[in-house]
Amino acid sequence: MSDNKKNIEFIDLKAQYGKYKEEIDTAILNVCSSAQFILGKEVTVLEENLSKFTESKHAISLSSGTDALLLALMALDIKAGDEVITTPFTFYASSEVIAFLGAKPVFIDIFEDTYNMNYNQLEEKINSKTKAIMPISLYGQVADMNMINKIAEKHNIPVIEDACQSFGAMYNGKKSCNLSTIGTTSFFPSKPLGCYGDGGALFTNDDKLATKILAMRNHGQTERYMHEYLGINGRLDTIQAAVLNVKLKYFDDELKTREKIGSRYSNLINALNKNIVTPSIKDDRNSVYAQYSIRVKDRENVIATLTEHSVPTAIHYPKPLHEQKVFDYLGHKRGDFPISELVANEIMSLPMSPFLSETDQDYIVEKLNLAVND
Ligand SMILES: Cc1ncc(COP(=O)(O)O)c(C=O)c1O
């Protein structure tokens, strides 16, 4: 096939819709017919399904991953003056919500192999103001939750897993989202489990937190027009729940395919024997490959060559959070988090979805070989 006929999607949501179209269309139309657009029965069904899937006692559907993180912090009473320890190499929302509540994001660096929180730096940042620890399970691989939980328990600090990229991932036989005080995820369309707009969920085994969060997602309302807490409008639309209920049926199969495609990428790329760093997945966990991200030295040229050959790419993420303008007030400078800075300079993501064909994958790797000089 000649290059200009290639039409590779970065994430092939159209192919996925094509496969489940009949069921998804019916599910959406059923909601329209019932007119239960807010907190309809599909939302309850989804929450039961999510709870079963993660084996978490409570699964609360929400309007986005960002709102899930926000409500997690609000439920833990995080407020101005408090500190939350997290990492600067992630999507902005993780720290945005901490700062939004007036609390301070306290950064520690990531590991160079997994890009997740370097727990060796955790304890030195804990003080009396530390009110939560927020590791991020980046690109679909869970952070070192056992080590992080152990340190957190010693200091009696809750842990929020930002699992917005890792829904479905396994860690020591347990599911991501059910590994700490609270787990949060995103159903943004391009996530491993995505809906058809914004969506998210929060998971906990703590009854008191669950009751509070259920109220908080609905303006802090405990009974109709009775408001016990400050809350938000954080509900997931019934239509989105209906879409997710259909997609969840096929999710395990999709996860298997994702893993197969991810390890096939790594095998093919490692065989090129070039200076390309492929994902490092630890033995006690897997990755759901929310992104398949590699590191190269000459990223701009590599992307330019791939673009010339119609291979879409993305950069997750080009600038660590400690260097973002919005966080100038934290007083960080270049060099403060060297691994985050190094990775931000070299990282790039290749097309990834359960619908990526082997032929297209071979083509992508062939062009990558062309694009990377040594
Ligand atoms: C690590 C991380 N945290 C938080 C979010 C926010 O999720 P959402 O876009 O659903 O608000 C995302 C997703 O974009 C993410 O990747």
The ligand as a Gaussian input file, in Angstrom:
#p B3LYP/6-31G(d) Opt

LIG

0 1
 C       -3.540000      11.317000      34.622000
 C       -4.821000      12.036000      34.369000
 N       -5.429000      12.669000      35.392000
 C       -6.604000      13.294000      35.223000
 C       -7.244000      13.317000      33.997000
 C       -8.521000      14.075000      33.867000
 O       -9.567000      13.311000      33.376000
 P      -10.776000      14.001000      32.563000
 O      -10.243000      14.431000      31.246000
 O      -11.816000      12.921000      32.434000
 O      -11.268000      15.143000      33.379000
 C       -6.658000      12.653000      32.914000
 C       -7.315000      12.579000      31.601000
 O       -7.258000      13.339000      30.727000
 C       -5.413000      12.022000      33.090000
 O       -4.804000      11.399000      32.081000

